[in-house]
Amino acid sequence: MNKIHYCLVGEPQMRFGVFVTGAGYENTDPGEPYPHPYHSSDYYFTWERGRSLADFEYQLLYIRSGTGVIEFERDKAIRIGVGDAIILHPGEWHRYRPDPKTGWGEAYVGIGGDFLSRMLCPPFFSNPPTIVHVEAHERFNRDIMALVDEIQCLGAERPYYLAMKTLMLMTSLFETRSGEIGKAKNYADIRIATLHLAHHLDEDVDLPALAAKVGLGYPLFRKKFHAYTDMAPLEYLVALRIRRACNLLQSSSIPIAKIARDTGFKTPAYFSRFFRAKMGQSPIEFRNTHLNDCH
C-alpha cells in the first residue's frame, strides 16, 4: 500500500521555526517503473532530470526494504539499502531509484524551518551527501511508519505537535546511528564526571584519577570532556568554583574566608586574587555590587 500526504504550511508554522511539509511511504515491486507518477509536480522527478528541493525544505528518506542507488551532483551511484536514512538538503540536486531486481520500500518525511540549518550539519550530521546507516533498523522503521500515519491523520489539526515529533525522530536518528552508541556512552561517562566535580568543589580533585574512575584514559577523557562541555576539565572545574562563589557572595553573608575554603581555594588571599582576575572585581566589591539583586 502506498500513501502520500502533503501539508499546507502557513505563516504561523513558519514562525514556529519547524514545520512538516509532507510524508508518505511507497513500495516498488521488482521491475516496476519508478518514480511513481502520482506525486505533486513540486516533488516528481525523472531519472534523466533529477530534482532539487525548495530552499526551505529538508527531506528524510528511509529505505525499509530492498536496495537501490542514489546520486548527487558530485557523488555518483551510491548504493543504498535496508536501514539507510538519507537526509536531502535544500537546493541539493539528487536522484534515486530502486534496483530493478529487488525493488524497495521507502518512507519519507519533509521538514522545514530555521532550526534545521543548525541541527542538520556538523557535528550532529555530516555535510551533504548525508547518509546514515541505522543499526536499530526495526525500531526506527516502526517509528517512521507511525509518524507518517500520524501526519496523514493529524496534519491539519496538530501541525506543531507533528513538527516536534519529526524533530524527535531526527534526534533519535543521530543518537542511534552506527558509531554513535559508543559516543553516547562516553558522554554519559563525562556527565558522571561533571556531577562529581560539582559535588566536590571544596576538595583537591585528581583529574586523571577521575578519568580512570569513569573508565577512560586521561587523553581520551580530556577530548570527550571538551566535546561535551566545550571546556577542558580544569577549566570547567574553575568555572564551577567561580560560579558557586558568586552565588554565595550574592545570596549570603558567609565570610569570604569560608567561601574560599568551600570552593576549593587554599587561602582567602589566593581566592581574592583569582576572583578579581576572572570577574574584574574583588569578592567584597562583587558582594557589595550585587547585594541588592536578591531583594
N, C-alpha and C positions, 0 to 999 in steps of 0.2 A: 504494500500500500504506500502511495506517495502523498505527501501533504506539503503545501506551501502556504504561508501566510505573510502578507506584507502589512506593516504597521503605519498608521498615519502619525506623523511626528509634528507637533505644534510648537509654537514659541515657548510655552511653559516647560515642555520636556527638554528643549534645547538649553534653556536657562538652568535647568536642574543639573546639567553637566554630564549626564549619562542617559542614553535612550536606546531602545531596541528598534531596529528598522525592519526586521522580519525574521522568520525562522522556517525551517522545513526539514523534511527527511525524504529521501528517494532511494529506490532500488533500481539498479540497471542490470538486466539479465545478460549473460554472455552473448555477444553478437548484436545486442540491441543498439540502435542508433543513439548517439549521445553528442551534445546535451539534449534533453527533452524539450519539445517545442513550446510548452505551456508557460514558460517564465515571462515575467514582465520585461519589456524592452530595456529597462534600466539594468537588468541582470543577465539577459540572454546573450550568449556569445556563440560563435562558431570556432572550430579549431583553427581555421585559417586566420581569423581576425583577433581572437582572444578578447580580453576586456580589461578595463581598469575601473575600480570602484570610485565613487564620488569622493571629493576631497575631505569629507567629514566622516567617512564610514570605514570601519573595520569589519572583517567577517571571519568567524571561526568556522573552519571546515573540518569535519571529523570523519575519518574513514572507518566504518563499522565492520565492513567485511570486504573481501576481495582485494585486488591490487590495481594499480594504475600508475599514471605518470603526471607530474606537474612541471610546468616550465615558466620561467620568468625571463625578463629581457636579457639578463646576463647569466642565467643559470638554466641550462637546458636538460631535459629528460631526467628529472629527479624521480626516482622510484618511490612510491608511497603505498602503504597497505594498512592492514588492520592495526588500530591503535595509534595511527599517526594523526596529529592535530596540526593543521596549517592555519596560521594567522595571516590573513591577507590585509595589507596596509592600504590606506587611501592613495589613490593615484598610481598604484603599483601594477604595471601590466603583467598579466598572467593568463594561463590557460591550463586546463587539466581534463583528463578523461580516464575512464577505466580501461583496463586491459580487455580487449575483446574476448579473450579466452576465459576470463574469470568473472567479468562484470564487477560491480561493487555495490555496497550500501553506504550511503553518506548521510550525515546530518549537519546542519549549519545554522548559525545564528548571526545576524547582522547587528552591529552595535556601534554607536557613535557618541561623541561628546568630548569636551576639552580634557577631561580627566585621563582619557585613554592614552593621550600622547605622552604622559608621564609614566603610565603603568606598562605599556606595551613596547618597552625599549630597555636597553641595558640599564642596570644589572639584572632586571627581572626577566626579560626575554631578549633573545638575540636580535640584531638588526636583520632586516629582510635579506633573503627569504627566511621566515620564522617557521620552522618545522620542529615539532616536539613529539617524541615518541612517549606515549603514556604507558607506564608499566602496569598500573591498576586499570586495565582496559575495561573489564566488565563493569566495574563501579562507575567509571567515567561515562561509559556508553549508557548505562541506566540513567545517570544524572542528566545527560544532554537530551536524551529522548523525553524524559519527564519535563524538562524545561521547554522543549519545543511544543509539547502538548499544552502546557500552561499558557504559552504565548498565543497559541491558536485559540484557546478558550477565553483568555482574560486580557488579550492585548489592548482592547479599547477601555476596559474597566480599571485596570490596575497597572498602568504603564511604569510608574515609579518603582513599585514592588518588583516588577519583572526586570527592570533595568538593574536593580541591586542584586537580584538572583543571578543574572547573567554575569555580573562582576564577580560574584562568589564562585561561579563556575570557572571563570578565567583564573581566579586566585588558586583554586584547587588544582588547575592545570599546572601552574607554576610550582606548587608545593609537592605535587605527586609525580612530576615527570622524572624520567630516568636521570639519576645522578643528584637529584635534589633531596632525596630522602636522607642521604648521608649528611648533606649540608644542614638539613633541618635538625638532625641530632646534634651537630656541632653547635648550632645556635641555642639549642636547649641547654647544652653544657655551659655556654657563655652566660646564659640567663642565670643559671645557678651561681656562677662566679660573681656576677654583678650583685645578686642578692647577698652573697657572703660579704662582699665589700661594704655594702650598705649597712650591714648589721655588726661590723667590726671596725668602725671608723676610729675608735679610740685605741686601736692596737697596731703594733708593727705587723704589717702584712707581708708574708713571704710569697711573692707572686709566682715564682717557679713552683713552689710547693702547692699553691692553689691550682696551678695548671695541672700538676700531677694528680691532684685530688679529683678533678673532673675528667681525668683520663687522656690529657693531651700533653704532648711535648711543648716546651715553652715557646719555641719559634712559631709553631702552628697555633698555639694559644694566642699569641700576640696578633697574628694575622687575622684569625677569626674574630677576636675581640674587637679589633679595629673595624672589621667589616660590619659587625653588629652594632657598635656604638659610635663609630666614626672618631674614636679616640684610642690612644694607647692605654694599656691597663693602669699605669701610674698616673697618667693624665686624668683618666676617669676617676681614680681614687681621690686625687687632689680636688677635682671639681665637686665631688660629693662632699668632701670635708668643708670646702668653702661655702657651698650651698647650705649645709647644716649650720655652720657658724652664722651665716646671715640670718637664718630663721630664728636662731636662739637670740641673737643680738636684737632683732626686731620685735620679738614677741615675749621676751622675758627679761627679768632683772638679774639673771645668773651672772656672777662675777666673771670678768673676762678671763682670768686665770683658769677658772674651772671650764669655761668654754674651750679654751686652748687644749686642756687635757682631754676633754670629751670628744674632741675632733681630731685627736692623734698628733698634736703638735707638742714637742718635748718641753718647750718653755714658752711663757707668755710673750717674752721679747721676740722670739723667732716667729711666733704666731702673728704678732703685730706687724713685723716687717713683711712677712709673706702676704698677709691680708691686704696691706696697703699696696703692694706691688700688683696684686690681682684686681683689687676693687677701686684703687685710686683714693682711698680714704683709710684712716686708721680704724680699728674696731670701735673706739669711743666715738669718733666722728660719724661713723656709719650708724651707730645706735642713736645718737642724737638727731641725725638727719631723718631717720625712719621711725622715730619713736611714736609719732602721731599716726602712722599708717594703719595701726591696729585699732584706732579709736574712731 
